[in-house]
Amino acid sequence: MTRTGSSSKPLLVLVTGLPGTGKSTVAAAAAEALGAAVLAHDWAMSGLRPYPGLQAALDAMAPSGHREVGWSVLAALARAQLRRGSSVVLDGVARRAEVEQCRGLATEEGASSVVVLTRCSDLAVHRSRIDGRARGIPNWYELDWSHVERAIASWDSPTDVDLELDAIRPLGENLELLRDGALRNWDLRASELTKGKAVPLRRPPKLA
């Protein structure tokens, strides 16, 4: 059930789900409507990739520190946004521990929180969304379907969520659900989300 909140309070929106289920599109739409920044796990960690020493230290942690450190960085940046009274949107593959972490962070900072889970109930559609995908994040890697299959096999879907969006639905329908459900108690800026229209991701052109 969607939590109620006051539009006078900042809002932390966490968009989670497996790769290729539309997280970044939903996060971008929510951020535009709220006038908020998007903080994405992969973008944050891409800034550490050029430093072999840091990568070796993360790999040496047990378990590997990439997930834990990445979410720690996002939490610190989100806290800074909330403290200045600004809403913020987080985009990443958050498991139950990260969902709990984000809920707690919002509570500590006197903010409200909304968790949106994206999924894709059709494996063929899911694979089509991964094959040939190019996000163009500097210093980051592109995922292939074998990586996503491993992620699916080990995925323990969070249960403390306010809204689930299935990527097999038309994007416009999902954005209407986001607007009229999870974000219904907040004043939204004029945007494609408030019109109930699709918000395409701005992708870099593919290189020949």
C-alpha positions in Angstrom: 0.0 0.0 0.0 1.3 3.4 -0.9 2.4 5.5 2.1 0.7 8.8 2.6 2.8 11.9 3.0 2.8 15.7 2.9 3.9 17.6 -0.1 5.5 20.1 2.4 8.1 17.4 3.2 10.9 16.3 0.9 10.5 12.9 -0.6 13.0 10.1 -1.2 11.9 7.9 -4.1 13.8 4.6 -4.5 13.3 2.9 -7.9 14.6 -0.7 -7.7 14.4 -3.8 -9.9 16.5 -6.1 -12.0 18.5 -4.6 -15.0 16.4 -4.1 -18.1 13.0 -3.6 -16.3 12.8 0.2 -16.8 14.2 1.6 -13.6 16.0 4.5 -15.2 13.0 5.5 -17.3 10.8 5.6 -14.2 13.4 7.3 -12.1 13.9 10.0 -14.7 10.1 10.6 -15.0 9.7 10.8 -11.2 12.6 13.2 -10.9 11.4 15.5 -13.6 7.9 15.7 -12.0 9.3 16.3 -8.6 12.0 18.7 -9.7 14.5 16.4 -8.0 17.9 15.0 -8.8 18.4 11.3 -9.8 21.2 9.5 -8.1 22.0 6.2 -9.9 24.1 3.4 -8.4 25.9 2.6 -11.7 26.8 6.3 -12.4 28.2 6.7 -8.8 30.3 3.6 -9.1 31.5 4.4 -12.6 33.5 7.3 -11.0 35.6 4.7 -9.1 36.4 2.5 -12.1 39.5 4.4 -13.3 41.3 3.6 -10.1 42.7 0.1 -10.0 43.7 0.4 -6.3 40.1 1.2 -5.3 38.8 -1.7 -7.5 41.2 -4.1 -5.8 40.1 -2.9 -2.4 36.5 -3.4 -3.2 37.1 -6.9 -4.7 39.0 -7.9 -1.5 36.1 -7.1 0.8 34.0 -10.1 1.9 31.5 -10.0 0.3 32.6 -7.8 -2.6 32.3 -4.2 -1.5 30.9 -2.8 -4.8 27.3 -3.1 -3.7 27.7 -1.9 -0.1 30.0 1.0 -1.0 27.8 2.1 -3.9 24.7 2.3 -1.7 26.7 4.1 1.0 27.7 6.7 -1.5 24.1 7.1 -2.7 22.8 7.4 0.9 25.3 10.2 1.7 24.4 12.1 -1.4 20.7 11.6 -0.8 21.0 12.8 2.8 22.6 16.0 1.6 19.6 16.6 -0.8 17.1 15.9 1.9 18.8 18.2 4.4 18.4 21.1 2.1 14.7 20.4 1.8 15.0 18.8 -1.7 13.4 15.6 -2.9 15.7 13.0 -4.4 15.3 9.9 -6.6 17.6 6.9 -6.2 18.0 4.4 -9.1 19.6 1.0 -8.6 19.2 -2.7 -7.9 18.3 -2.4 -4.3 17.7 -5.5 -2.3 15.8 -5.7 1.0 18.7 -4.3 3.0 19.0 -1.3 0.8 15.3 -0.7 0.8 15.4 -0.7 4.7 18.5 1.6 4.6 16.7 4.1 2.4 13.5 4.0 4.5 15.5 4.6 7.6 17.5 7.5 6.0 14.2 9.3 5.0 12.8 8.9 8.5 16.0 10.2 10.1 15.9 13.3 7.9 12.2 14.0 8.5 11.3 13.1 4.9 8.8 10.7 3.3 9.8 7.7 1.2 8.3 5.8 -1.7 9.7 2.6 -3.1 8.9 1.6 -6.7 9.7 -1.9 -7.9 10.1 -2.5 -11.6 9.9 -5.9 -13.1 9.3 -7.7 -16.4 7.0 -10.7 -16.3 7.9 -11.9 -19.8 11.4 -13.3 -20.2 11.4 -12.8 -24.0 10.5 -9.1 -23.6 13.0 -8.8 -20.8 15.8 -10.2 -23.0 14.8 -7.9 -25.9 15.3 -4.9 -23.5 18.8 -6.1 -22.7 20.1 -7.2 -26.1 21.8 -4.3 -27.8 21.2 -1.9 -25.0 23.8 0.9 -24.7 23.5 3.2 -21.8 26.7 5.1 -22.5 27.9 5.5 -18.9 31.6 6.5 -19.0 33.9 3.9 -17.6 31.0 1.5 -17.0 30.2 -1.8 -18.7 27.2 -3.0 -20.6 25.3 -6.0 -19.4 24.6 -9.0 -21.5 21.7 -11.5 -21.0 23.8 -14.1 -19.3 24.6 -11.6 -16.6 20.9 -10.8 -16.2 20.0 -14.5 -16.0 22.4 -14.9 -13.1 20.9 -11.9 -11.4 17.4 -13.3 -11.9 18.5 -16.6 -10.3 19.7 -14.9 -7.2 17.1 -12.1 -7.0 15.3 -11.9 -3.7 12.7 -9.3 -4.6 12.0 -6.6 -1.9 8.5 -6.8 -0.3 8.4 -3.4 1.4 7.4 -1.6 -1.8 4.6 1.0 -2.5 4.2 0.3 -6.2 5.1 -2.4 -8.7 5.4 -1.6 -12.4 5.6 -4.4 -15.0 7.6 -3.5 -18.1 5.2 -5.4 -20.4 2.7 -2.7 -19.9 2.8 0.4 -22.1 5.1 3.0 -20.6 2.4 5.6 -20.5 0.2 3.3 -18.4 3.0 2.7 -16.0 3.7 6.4 -15.6 0.0 7.0 -14.9 0.2 4.4 -12.2 3.3 6.2 -10.8 1.6 9.6 -10.9 -1.8 8.6 -9.5 -0.4 6.0 -7.0 3.0 6.5 -5.4 3.2 10.2 -6.1 -0.4 11.2 -5.7 0.2 13.2 -2.5 2.9 15.4 -3.9 2.7 18.6 -6.0 4.2 17.7 -9.3 5.7 20.0 -11.9 4.3 20.1 -15.4 6.1 17.3 -17.2 5.5 14.3 -19.4 4.6 12.3 -16.3 1.8 14.7 -15.3 0.4 14.4 -18.8 0.5 10.6 -18.5 2.8 10.3 -21.6 5.8 8.2 -22.2 9.2 9.7 -21.2 11.9 8.2 -23.4 15.4 8.0 -22.1 17.9 10.3 -23.7 20.5 7.8 -25.0 23.7 8.7 -26.8 23.9 7.9 -30.5 25.4 4.5 -31.3 28.8 4.7 -32.8 29.2 3.2 -36.3 
